Amino acid sequence: MMCTLAPSPLFQDLLSYVGCIISKSVIPLIFSLAIVIFIWGVVQYVINTEEEAKREKGKEFMIWGILALTVMVSVWGLVRIVGDTFNIEYVVPQLKQSQ
């Protein structure tokens, strides 16, 4: 399902469109960046075995990547709990199988 906007949208349509853009492009981009930061830290940590300063920098990247992923997954968990509480469907982006 693509994010589309009607020719003369209502305010509710605009909110739905913005929510669609955020859930389909912005959130996956942020998750991808956090994963890339973590992997970059692992690479820096493994490659620089002799230089302690660069190993520490790699360790910092790994910690920040893990912290970012943890915070994002926790927030989506809370969003899911609130959605289930108020019977709101599809508040968390989900992968759907095509049939």
N, C-alpha and C positions, 0 to 999 in steps of 0.2 A: 504494500500500500504506500503510495507516494503522498507527500504533503502537497495539497492543492488548496488554492484560495479562490473563492467565487468572485465574479466580476464586481459585484457590489456587496461586499461582506458586512455582516453585522459584527458588533464588538465580540460576541461569543465566538464567531467564526475566526476572528483574528487571534483570540486567545487559543483556540484549538490549533490553529496554524503554527503559532509560536511554540506551543507545547510539542507539536509533532516535529518541528525542526530541532528542538532541543533534544528530544528523546531519540531521534533517528540519526543525528549527525554530531551534535556537540558532546553528548555523554560518551558515545563510543570513541570520539577523538581524545577526550580527557583520559579515559581508561587506557587507550593505546599509548598516550604520552607517559603515563605512569609506568606501564610495562617497559617501554623503551628506556626510561630513566633507570629502572631496576637492572635491566640487562646491561646497560652501559656501565653501571657500577660494578657488576660481576666481571665484565670484560676488563675494566681498569684494575680491579683487585687481582685478577689472575695474571694479567700480562706484566704488571709491575711488581715482580716478586722482590727485586733488590731495593727499590726506592720506597721507603716507608711513608713518605709524605703523599705520594700518588696512591699508595694502597689505602691510606686513610681517606683520601678523597673518594676513592671507589667505594669504600665502606659507607661513607656519608650518602652517596648516591643510592646505594642499595637500601639503606635505612629510610630515606625519603620516599623512594619508590614503594616500599612495603607499607609505609605509613599512609601514603596517598591512596593506595589500593584498599587498605583496611578502612579508612574513613569513608571512601566512596561506597564500598559494599555495605558498611554499617548504615549509612544514610539511606540507601535503597532498601535495606531491611526495615528501617523505621517507616519509610514511605509505604512499604507493603503492609506493615501492621496497621497503619492509619487507614489505608485503603480497605483492608479487610474489616476493620472496625466499622467504617461508615458505608460498607457495601459498594465501594467504587471499584469498577473493573479496570484491569490493565493499567494500573498506576506505575508498574515497574516494566521497563522495556523487556520484552521476552522474545526469544527466538521461536518462530512458529514453523512447523513442518508443512511444506506445500504438498498437496495431495493430487 
